[in-house]
Each structure stands twice: as structure tokens, then as C-alpha cells.
Amino acid sequence: MEQHVFQIGPIRPPSEANSLLLRVTENCPWNKCKFCMLYKKNDFHTRPVAEVKKDIDTMANYRDMILAHKDGENWNMPAVQKEYAELPSDEARMCYQMVFTWLTEGDSQAIFLQDANTMVLRTEWLLEIVSYVRERLPEIKRITSYGRANTLAKISEEDYRALRQAGLDRIHSGYESGSDKVLQLICKGTTQEEQIIGGRKVRDAGIELSIYFMPG
């Protein structure tokens, strides 16, 4: 296997704890929320689609390697451990372990697209990535992503329908508050109106919407 490593971002929603993690963008394009320190020292980048596809290929290769050590419901753990130990780097072993955990303990039918706002990506790029996930990892039944409310409000109804048809199932969004005053205080960079517009577009396209609020 030529490529042993795929990128893993720093965060995912609580409900995606058992999902495979695919890094499509790096860090956060807004990066000004007063309550979030996660990306403060890092610039935002979109990853080339070709690079993301290579990561998907690496995930699929690890899946095949690991499943070769399964006989019915039983795992040949000595073979798995030997294969793991012979990988060329700590990063490769981390990737192998993620796929192994995804297959054995996690939700082997789900994948989450990282980082903070994958929906900012050009729709045609995101369509290509989602379609490739479906092609290389056909066991995936749920593809999900983060999306900022102001970004969700800008995406067209046609693009949402295309993404849903391609296989995007759920969008997570940190609304934090429904009050414009609070949104300004925390420097969220969005408004109540954008939250409503974006959320309705997502739901109208048949995509699940998971919203997060901060009480107090």
C-alpha cells in the first residue's frame, strides 16, 4: 500500500463518536467565536479533492486489510496486532486503529466530514467527495458534516437537493443562541434570520439537521 496515512481533524459532534472521520477542510473559515479556542492558531484551508480521494482510498485499503483477519464473527487478533506493529509510523498506526475501531466497536455505516465548516466547500467538489465515499466505502449508510448557519443560508435549494441525492444525510450546526444580541456578544458571525433560512433549506432538501445550543 503506497499511502499509509489519512488526515484526522481535532473534533466531531458527540453523535459522531463512532463514525469514521474524513478531513475535507482544515480548521475554521470564521475562527472568531469568543468561546472557541480550537482553531485560533491555525489558518483555514480547503483540501484538494484529489487528496481527499487518496485518504478515502487509504481508509478502504485498511478496511480490506483488517477484514482479511476476520473469520465469521471471530478476529485473528495476533495477525491484526502483527500488521499494526509493522506499519511504518505512529501516524499510520493511528489511522489503522481508527479503521479497526470503526469496524469492530464503532458505527461501521457512518462517516463524518471534518473540520468546522465543510459546507463552505464548492458544491461540485463536495458532490465529488460524497459520491466517491459511496463508491469506495459502499457499506456507508450515513454521511454527515458540520455547517455554519451563515454558510447554510447561502447554499441554493438546487445544490442541497443535489447533495442529498449524492448521499449527504445530515448536517450539524452550532447555532448557540436564537438571540441576535447574544450572537453578537459571542462574535458568532451569523444572525437569527440566517439560522432560520439555512435550517429550512436543509430540511426542505430532505437532509437531517442537528442543531446545537449553549444554555446560560
C-alpha positions in Angstrom: 0.0 0.0 0.0 1.6 3.2 -1.2 -0.2 5.6 1.2 -0.4 4.6 4.8 -1.8 7.8 6.4 -5.1 9.8 6.1 -5.7 13.1 7.8 -7.7 13.2 11.1 -9.1 16.5 12.3 -9.4 17.5 16.0 -13.2 17.5 16.6 -16.5 15.9 15.7 -20.1 16.1 17.0 -20.9 14.0 20.0 -23.3 11.8 18.0 -20.4 11.0 15.5 -18.2 9.5 18.2 -18.3 6.1 16.4 -18.1 7.4 12.9 -15.2 7.2 10.5 -13.6 10.7 10.3 -12.7 12.1 6.9 -10.9 15.5 6.8 -12.2 17.5 3.9 -11.3 21.0 5.1 -8.7 22.1 7.7 -9.7 24.3 10.6 -12.4 27.0 10.6 -13.0 29.8 8.0 -14.6 32.1 10.6 -12.5 31.4 13.6 -13.7 34.4 15.6 -16.2 32.9 18.1 -15.2 34.1 21.6 -16.0 30.7 23.2 -13.9 28.5 20.9 -10.1 28.3 21.1 -9.7 25.1 19.0 -8.5 26.7 15.7 -7.2 30.1 16.9 -3.6 29.5 15.9 -4.4 27.8 12.6 -5.4 29.1 9.2 -8.3 27.7 7.2 -7.6 25.6 4.1 -9.7 23.6 1.7 -8.1 20.3 0.8 -7.8 19.4 -2.9 -10.4 16.8 -3.9 -7.6 14.5 -5.2 -6.0 14.5 -1.7 -9.3 13.7 -0.1 -9.9 10.8 -2.5 -6.5 9.4 -1.7 -7.5 9.5 2.0 -10.7 7.6 1.2 -8.6 5.0 -0.8 -6.4 4.6 2.3 -9.4 4.0 4.5 -10.7 1.4 2.1 -7.4 -0.3 1.9 -7.1 -0.5 5.7 -10.7 -1.8 5.8 -9.8 -4.6 3.4 -6.6 -5.5 5.3 -8.4 -5.7 8.6 -11.4 -7.6 7.3 -9.0 -10.2 5.9 -8.3 -11.2 9.5 -12.0 -11.9 10.3 -13.5 -15.4 10.0 -17.2 -15.2 10.6 -17.6 -13.4 13.9 -14.1 -14.2 15.1 -11.0 -12.0 14.7 -7.4 -13.2 14.3 -6.1 -10.7 16.8 -2.4 -11.9 16.7 -2.5 -11.2 12.9 -4.1 -7.8 13.4 -1.5 -6.9 16.1 1.4 -8.0 13.9 0.1 -6.0 11.0 -0.4 -3.0 13.2 3.1 -3.2 14.6 4.7 -3.4 11.2 3.2 -0.2 9.9 5.9 2.4 9.1 4.9 5.3 11.5 2.8 6.3 14.6 0.5 8.2 12.2 -0.1 5.1 10.1 -0.8 3.1 13.3 -3.3 5.8 14.4 -5.1 5.6 11.1 -5.2 1.7 11.2 -6.5 1.8 14.7 -9.3 4.3 13.8 -10.5 2.0 11.0 -10.2 -1.1 13.2 -12.2 0.6 15.9 -14.8 1.8 13.4 -15.2 -1.8 12.1 -15.3 -3.5 15.5 -16.7 -1.1 18.1 -18.0 1.9 16.2 -20.7 2.6 13.7 -19.3 1.0 10.5 -22.1 2.5 8.5 -21.3 6.2 9.2 -18.7 8.8 8.2 -18.3 12.4 9.3 -16.7 15.1 7.1 -14.3 17.3 9.0 -13.4 20.1 10.0 -15.5 23.0 11.3 -17.5 24.0 8.2 -17.2 21.6 5.3 -20.3 23.1 3.8 -18.2 26.1 2.7 -16.6 23.9 0.1 -17.7 24.4 -3.6 -20.8 22.2 -4.1 -19.3 20.4 -7.1 -16.2 19.5 -5.0 -18.4 18.2 -2.2 -20.5 16.3 -4.6 -17.4 14.5 -6.0 -16.2 13.6 -2.5 -19.6 12.3 -1.3 -20.0 10.3 -4.4 -16.5 8.8 -4.0 -17.2 7.8 -0.4 -20.3 5.9 -1.7 -18.2 4.3 -4.4 -15.2 3.2 -2.3 -17.0 2.6 1.0 -20.4 1.2 -0.1 -21.2 0.0 3.4 -21.6 3.6 4.5 -25.2 4.4 5.1 -24.8 7.9 6.7 -22.6 10.8 5.6 -22.6 13.9 7.8 -20.9 17.3 8.0 -20.6 20.5 10.0 -22.0 23.7 8.5 -22.1 27.2 9.9 -25.6 28.9 9.8 -24.5 31.8 7.5 -22.9 29.3 5.1 -26.1 27.1 5.1 -28.2 30.2 4.3 -26.1 30.9 1.1 -26.4 27.5 -0.4 -29.1 27.2 -3.1 -32.0 24.8 -2.9 -30.8 23.1 -6.1 -27.4 22.4 -4.5 -28.9 21.0 -1.4 -31.1 18.6 -3.5 -28.0 17.5 -5.5 -26.0 16.9 -2.3 -28.9 14.9 -0.8 -29.2 12.8 -3.9 -25.4 12.2 -3.9 -25.7 10.9 -0.4 -25.3 13.7 2.2 -27.6 12.7 5.0 -27.1 15.0 7.9 -25.7 18.5 8.7 -24.6 19.5 12.2 -24.7 23.3 13.0 -23.8 25.2 16.2 -26.5 27.8 16.3 -25.5 28.5 20.0 -28.4 31.0 20.5 -31.5 32.3 18.8 -30.9 35.8 20.1 -29.1 38.3 17.7 -27.8 40.1 20.8 -26.2 37.0 22.2 -24.8 36.0 18.8 -23.2 39.5 18.6 -21.8 39.2 22.1 -20.1 35.8 21.3 -19.0 37.0 17.9 -20.7 34.2 16.2 -20.8 35.9 12.8 -24.4 34.9 12.0 -27.9 36.0 12.6 -31.2 34.5 13.7 -32.6 35.1 10.2 -29.7 33.2 8.6 -30.2 30.4 11.0 -33.9 30.1 10.0 -33.2 30.4 6.3 -30.3 27.9 6.3 -32.1 25.4 8.5 -35.3 25.5 6.4 -33.3 24.9 3.2 -31.5 21.9 4.7 -34.8 20.4 6.0 -36.7 21.1 2.7 -34.0 19.2 0.8 -34.6 16.1 3.0 -31.3 16.4 4.9 -31.3 15.9 8.6 -30.4 18.9 10.7 -28.7 18.6 14.1 -28.6 21.9 15.9 -26.5 22.8 19.0 -27.4 25.5 21.5 -25.4 26.8 24.5 -27.6 27.3 27.6 -26.9 30.1 30.1 
